[in-house]
Amino acid sequence: DETEANLTRTAFSTIIREYKDYCVGMVTAKGETIAQGRGSIPTFVADLGTPVLDGIAMWGDDINEGDFLINNHAGVCGQHLNNVVMYTPIFDHGKIVAFSSLRTHWPDIGGGFQSRPATEIYQEGIQFRNAKIYKDGKINIELERLIRDNTRKSEDTFGDLEAQVAGCRLAKRRFEELIARYSWPEVEACIHECWDQSERYVREQIKKIPNGKYYAESFLDGDGVSKEIVPIRVHVIVEDEEITVDFTDMPPQVAGPLNSGATGGAASAAKVAFKGAVAPMMLPNEGEFGPRKVITKPGTLVSASEDAAMGLWS
């Protein structure tokens, strides 16, 4: 929450200061959600782990103190490219134990305007897949130049980017203070206890819902390119202490920019609905979503391929 306040105060663009189009969280070295701030929009609930894991898979052991990485790759994040995740490692005795991470909506990411709907992600802007915007505590000059030369509002963009860096540093410093006071094993044990308590509570809430297979259907009146109706079909299976959200009947990805990837689409939508149904006031963490399962298949509206247009993903 302190990091969110800092981010809001220091960001340049209105969409962060006023609309709170961001999320702030801590994740483990395995991408598990430790905690998340309470002031952001709900669409981003507990979804920072996937882009961080993608960076770990890409860089391996070459993520160092002072590195700040950014990721908005559509195939990983599954959202429009303006939503840029930044993260930096937290070490204990030379080993990464967690990441301070946050996502903000950049005011511009290059590409075209939505007045001319995109039909592929490449028309929508620049993708940064775990690029090190800071290396060893210093800004990456080549990447900075690339961003400035390909965005319309580069001053606002870099004002927001520096606010992201400051936010990551603040959360990292607070977490390091916690480790210094109690030791990492003690902090880690407390994190797992929080997860276990949250999962037990959520399972008790699910028990209150009658078992069964539930179904709902709606539609979108066009995909941004054509006026053809786009159906929305979802099954939800409640079985004892678990809820499964089944998106396999969703329509194929569309030509226009209404698609979302599996992370930003199916997984996030299921988390938002699941949380609203069984634990709306609980602080987001990994244990809360243990009893939630998602079924989907590649190439649907909410699990689109990485080249699909996603400008209006939400």
QUIPE-V589749 format. One record per backbone hydrogen bond with DSSP energy under -1.0 kcal/mol. NH is the residue of the N-H (numbers start at 1). CO is the residue of the C=O. If there is no record, write none. Layout:
# QUIPE-V589749
nh=(NH,NH)
co=(CO,CO)
This chain:
# QUIPE-V589749
nh=(5,6,7,8,9,10,11,17,18,19,21,22,23,25,26,27,28,29,31,34,35,37,41,44,45,52,53,54,55,56,57,58,59,60,62,67,68,69,70,71,72,76,77,78,83,84,84,85,86,87,88,90,92,95,97,98,99,100,101,102,103,104,105,106,112,116,121,123,124,126,130,131,133,133,134,135,137,138,140,144,145,146,147,148,149,150,157,158,159,160,161,162,163,164,165,166,167,168,169,170,171,172,173,174,175,176,177,178,179,180,181,182,183,187,188,189,190,191,192,193,194,195,196,197,198,199,200,201,202,203,204,205,206,207,208,209,212,214,216,218,220,222,223,230,232,234,235,236,237,238,239,242,243,244,245,246,247,250,253,259,260,261,265,266,267,268,269,270,271,272,273,274,275,276,277,278,279,286,290,292,293,295,299,301,303,304,308,312,313)
co=(1,2,3,4,5,6,7,13,14,14,15,20,103,101,35,99,32,97,28,26,26,24,20,41,42,48,49,50,51,52,53,54,55,56,59,64,134,87,131,85,128,73,73,74,80,82,104,71,102,69,100,98,95,92,90,90,27,88,25,86,23,84,21,82,123,113,307,120,121,109,128,70,68,131,68,138,66,135,133,140,141,142,143,144,145,147,153,154,155,156,157,158,159,160,161,162,163,164,165,166,167,168,169,170,171,172,173,174,175,176,177,178,179,183,184,185,186,187,188,189,190,191,192,193,194,195,196,197,198,199,200,201,202,203,205,206,238,236,234,232,230,220,226,220,218,216,246,214,244,212,242,239,291,237,293,235,295,247,299,309,301,78,261,302,262,263,265,266,267,268,269,270,271,272,273,274,275,33,287,289,243,245,303,251,300,260,305,257,310)
